[in-house]
Amino acid sequence: MTDTIATQSSPAIPQERRIVTAIPGPQSQALHQRRAAVVPVGVSSVLPVYVARAHGAIVVDIDGNQFIDLGAGIGVTTVGHTDDAVVAAASAQLADFTHTLFTVTPYEGYVRVAELLAEHTPGDHAKKTVLVNSGAEAVENAVKIARKYTGRSGVAVLEHAYHGRTNLTMAMNFKAAPYSTGFGPFAGDIYRAPNSYPFHDGLSGADAAARTIAYLEKTVGAADLACLVVEPIQGEGGFQVPAEGYLPALQQWCTDNGIVFVADEIQSGMGRTGAYFASEHFSLVPDLVLSAKGIAGGLPLAGVTGRAEIMDAAQPGGLGGTFGGNPVATAASIAVFGQIESLGLLAEATRIEKTLKTGLTALQVKYPIIGEVRGIGAMVAIELVEPGTLLPNAAAVTSIATFAAQHGVIVLTAGTYGNVLRFLPSLAITDELLHDALSVIDDAFAAL
């Protein structure tokens, strides 16, 4: 990785942290005043600095401050901001044609992305893909496909899950505020079961799975469930990694009972964990796999990839949408797959995990409020607690994220109780930048 990266149309952005004004700076403050007049308060921002440029792992605001980005648009710019190959592919497609509705006049890019997803999602069975616009839309389509295929209506989800902000996905989320407070009534036939949370429940994978299955069998019954939707590693729930054996046991139960097993890989997929999809770490072969976020390098694209016989359950015209599989987004996605391979980014995710976990574990020794360091690949988190307990320490998380931002590091919060700091940098980030970011996090803990 080079320390200074240039885009095709803009000056080089040194891959370094640099703060030259107060945060937010005067230009960001002025723009924020304009925003307040025309953008509703429901569209909030964690860090009100306004971006001018970005490349690699660095975001530059309109005041000239440079931030180490440990959020990557909540896992979107996995191959790095304005990756050269992605920009080139999207630009070339823009010059050819920007849009035709695939269900009227199709094009090769959509087909090629479907081929790549068939190749890289777990399992060697025949697969088909529908492309849509967003992660929530992918979840919606997975549920309706599963319902059509099974002839059942029930949808099972897990505690601490997050699946989106549409009416159906709000009902599937565990955490109400701020995602669904006051927005009901919501879609029905949603059943929420206990999940595996080793740091808190101490259960083995087998015992946690038995608890989940028993709950679902008692509260809804397997015969009425169309699907079970799980995040192999929960995102908004705090990067929870389930106990060994938990997910395979759930998948086997689904298979035995004709329930479609859906892996929501919207945040954990596309190389983030050192495998194309996190399901691979748990020896899962889901019936349906959901992709979004990192699939197109920053352009809006999402997909549902699944067993051909399940995907073909929907009647002609039952799937699709005006912008689903937009040609510019599919061109970018093809480039993303190419970059993961040509740059060896799966190995980079493993490198990032080692660097982050080593640094964060060292901080855990110094600061007893760090209850756990967890995660896989470039999807790592720390859970903060009141020392000597499992009680959540959300106030410390807020303070640390604020301190980090003031000193040029973008770090995101998560967790049902707001007590998790999550690190999901792009796979283009260098160890040098990670060490610099960790030093800022260290200073933030020391300042508490």
Order of alpha helices (4+ residues) and beta strands (2+ residues): beta-beta-alpha-beta-beta-beta-alpha-alpha-alpha-beta-alpha-beta-alpha-beta-alpha-alpha-beta-alpha-beta-beta-beta-alpha-alpha-alpha-beta-beta-alpha-beta-beta-beta-alpha
